């Protein structure tokens, strides 16, 4: 009961601290981008009331206005929210005195740096998404409990309480919800990539220069698409990622992985700091270029202008580090 009370209180505080975002359908050429809202990139299966239906999946597209005429390198940004909430125009989260950078913040930053940015939505747990992925198939883990430990439910509870949803017990039903929500997000992000590649000409992007990034749940989706699926990605930047639901042995044997810039924060959510070393070990064994970054002094949410330390000894803002990383692999 004490744990449930903590979840509820945390969720209420979290919802109070969130504020509504603002967006312009035209963008702001002064700051280096034009904006097109709600571009449909595909459809996904959901059963919000038990009956299965297909729903459109949308993304916001930020086109650079101060980086030549293209074709531009592209970045797909995937929002966080414990697979329960959020979207391309997500309110900024606040925690521990820090205001988190929104998907819009990241898109504006990257568009100004010369990237065409696609901020995607994906199916969320409250919609009861249905995924094609099955445990133990397509190189996924067989036992979800080997990856999703009970303490990971803290993040779920924070999001669910903020949405006024009931708490989850650590049982098979909850594990099924976690699997379907997580892997539906992976499926949707892969679908968005496929759309971008197929429409590269009309989107005026280079299909050989695509990166992906995201925070928290979005980082897990990013890491899963980049490491667990065969994709056109050349670089990924997962920020505070949960563990992936793909077999790590399979990942380390692959020879077609994108470059990886991985970050955690000093006081990140405890489950992420527990599983993070396993992700780092996997990436150091894998056939890819890998950099580990660290956000000192922050909890799970942090801004892109916060200080980032890296295992190469450098110190710079997170945004500058991400842009430098993408420039290295997508602007060759």
Secondary structure, 3 states (H helix, E strand, C coil): CHHHHHHHHHHHHHHHHCCCCCCCCCEEHHHCEEEEEEEEEEEEEECCCCCCEEEEEEEEEEEECCCCCCCEEEEEEECCCCCCCCCCCCCCCEECCEECCCHHHHHHHHHHCCEEEEEECCCCHHHCECCCCCCCCCCECCCHHHCCCHHHHHHHHHHHHHCCCCCCCCCHHHHHHHHHHHHHHHHHHHHHHHHHHHCHHHHCEEEEEEEEEEECHHHHHHHHHHHHCCCCEEEEEEECCCCCCECHHHHHHCCCCCEEEEEEECCCCHHHHHHHHHHHHHHHHCCCCEEEEEECCCCCCCCCCCEEEECCCCEEEHHHHHHHHHHHHHCC
